């Protein structure tokens, strides 16, 4: 059984390589937020969706290597904020003239983190109070350097 050590070391190498390439997790959420991430990794981007205990999505974050190309017009600009140390503005999303329930509190932004690295953040609060809480949560998110370097 001379092949057993070779096969075993090959399997260990493959497992180690898979672990090294495994997608990183979404930024940590404070335990007091009551939110849980649902993570979806694809080639070149990571999508994180934060939901309440009853399953309502309140925040989505996409980290990518490409500019999402979302037009953010000045007429829809709302509050000033920051994300990952970068200054930014929150915008009402352009829904083509539609205003579904809760539209007044919805926000979106795109932040250029570094050369070829972007974060798209969308908030879906059910009140102006929750909007402020979610904006503070987004402002305090910590992106690990390796996650940003990998475009995740």
C-alpha positions as CSV (number, residue, x, y, z in Angstrom):
1,X,0.0,0.0,0.0
2,X,2.6,2.5,-1.1
3,X,-0.2,4.7,-2.6
4,X,-2.0,5.3,0.7
5,X,0.4,8.0,2.0
6,X,0.4,9.7,-1.4
7,X,-3.4,9.6,-1.7
8,X,-3.7,10.8,1.9
9,X,-1.3,13.7,1.4
10,X,-3.0,14.6,-1.9
11,X,-6.4,14.7,-0.1
12,X,-5.0,16.9,2.7
13,X,-3.5,19.3,0.1
14,X,-6.8,19.5,-1.7
15,X,-8.7,20.1,1.5
16,X,-6.2,22.8,2.6
17,X,-6.5,24.5,-0.8
18,X,-10.3,24.4,-0.5
19,X,-10.2,25.9,2.9
20,X,-7.9,28.7,1.7
21,X,-10.3,29.5,-1.1
22,X,-13.4,29.3,0.9
23,X,-15.5,32.4,0.8
24,X,-15.2,34.7,3.9
25,X,-18.1,35.4,6.1
26,X,-20.2,38.5,6.1
27,X,-19.1,41.3,8.5
28,X,-20.1,40.5,12.1
29,X,-23.4,41.9,13.4
30,X,-23.8,43.0,17.1
31,X,-25.7,40.3,19.1
32,X,-28.0,43.1,20.3
33,X,-29.2,43.7,16.7
34,X,-31.3,40.5,16.7
35,X,-30.3,40.1,13.0
36,X,-28.9,37.1,11.2
37,X,-27.0,37.0,7.9
38,X,-27.8,34.9,5.0
39,X,-24.7,34.7,2.8
40,X,-24.4,33.9,-0.9
41,X,-20.9,33.8,-2.5
42,X,-20.4,33.9,-6.2
43,X,-17.4,34.4,-8.4
44,X,-16.3,38.0,-7.8
45,X,-18.8,39.0,-5.2
46,X,-20.4,38.2,-1.9
47,X,-24.0,39.1,-1.0
48,X,-25.0,39.3,2.7
49,X,-28.7,39.7,3.7
50,X,-29.6,40.6,7.2
51,X,-33.0,39.4,8.4
52,X,-35.0,39.8,11.6
53,X,-36.0,36.7,13.6
54,X,-39.3,36.7,11.7
55,X,-37.5,36.5,8.4
56,X,-38.0,40.1,7.2
57,X,-34.9,41.3,5.3
58,X,-33.8,44.7,6.6
59,X,-30.3,45.1,5.1
60,X,-28.4,43.8,2.1
61,X,-24.7,44.2,1.4
62,X,-22.9,43.2,-1.7
63,X,-19.1,43.3,-1.8
64,X,-17.7,43.1,-5.3
65,X,-14.8,43.7,-7.6
66,X,-17.0,45.6,-10.1
67,X,-18.9,48.9,-9.8
68,X,-22.6,47.9,-9.6
69,X,-23.4,50.8,-11.9
70,X,-26.5,52.0,-10.0
71,X,-27.4,55.5,-11.0
72,X,-27.6,57.5,-7.7
73,X,-29.1,60.9,-8.7
74,X,-28.6,64.0,-6.6
75,X,-32.4,64.5,-6.5
76,X,-32.8,61.3,-4.5
77,X,-29.9,62.1,-2.1
78,X,-30.9,61.9,1.6
79,X,-28.6,61.5,4.6
80,X,-24.8,61.8,4.8
81,X,-23.0,58.8,6.3
82,X,-20.0,56.5,6.2
83,X,-19.2,52.9,5.5
84,X,-15.8,51.1,6.1
85,X,-14.2,54.5,6.8
86,X,-15.4,56.1,3.6
87,X,-17.8,59.1,3.5
88,X,-20.9,58.5,1.5
89,X,-24.6,59.6,1.0
90,X,-27.7,57.5,1.4
91,X,-30.2,57.7,-1.5
92,X,-33.8,56.7,-2.0
93,X,-33.8,54.0,-4.6
94,X,-35.1,54.8,-8.0
95,X,-38.0,52.4,-8.6
96,X,-39.2,53.9,-11.8
97,X,-41.8,56.1,-10.2
98,X,-43.3,53.3,-8.1
99,X,-43.5,53.9,-4.3
100,X,-44.4,50.7,-2.5
101,X,-45.2,50.7,1.2
102,X,-42.2,51.8,3.2
103,X,-40.5,53.5,0.2
104,X,-39.9,56.8,2.1
105,X,-37.5,55.0,4.5
106,X,-35.7,52.8,2.0
107,X,-32.1,53.7,1.3
108,X,-29.3,52.6,-1.0
109,X,-25.7,53.5,-1.5
110,X,-22.5,52.4,-3.3
111,X,-19.1,52.9,-1.8
112,X,-15.8,52.6,-3.6
113,X,-13.6,50.9,-1.0
114,X,-10.4,50.8,-3.0
115,X,-9.2,50.4,-6.6
116,X,-11.7,47.9,-8.1
117,X,-13.5,47.1,-4.8
118,X,-17.1,48.2,-4.1
119,X,-19.8,47.9,-1.5
120,X,-23.5,48.2,-2.3
121,X,-25.7,48.7,0.8
122,X,-29.5,48.7,0.8
123,X,-31.7,49.3,3.8
124,X,-35.4,48.1,4.1
125,X,-36.6,49.5,7.4
126,X,-40.2,49.6,8.5
127,X,-40.0,53.0,10.2
128,X,-37.8,56.1,10.4
129,X,-36.5,54.9,13.8
130,X,-35.4,51.6,12.3
131,X,-33.8,53.5,9.4
132,X,-31.5,55.4,11.9
133,X,-30.7,52.2,13.7
134,X,-29.8,50.4,10.4
135,X,-27.7,53.4,9.2
136,X,-25.7,53.3,12.5
137,X,-25.3,49.5,12.1
138,X,-23.9,49.9,8.6
139,X,-21.6,52.7,9.7
140,X,-20.1,50.4,12.4
141,X,-19.6,47.4,10.1
142,X,-16.0,46.2,10.0
143,X,-14.7,44.7,6.8
144,X,-11.7,42.5,7.3
145,X,-8.7,43.5,5.1
146,X,-8.6,40.0,3.5
147,X,-12.3,40.2,2.6
148,X,-11.8,43.5,0.9
149,X,-8.7,42.2,-0.9
150,X,-10.6,39.3,-2.2
151,X,-13.5,41.5,-3.3
152,X,-15.8,39.9,-0.8
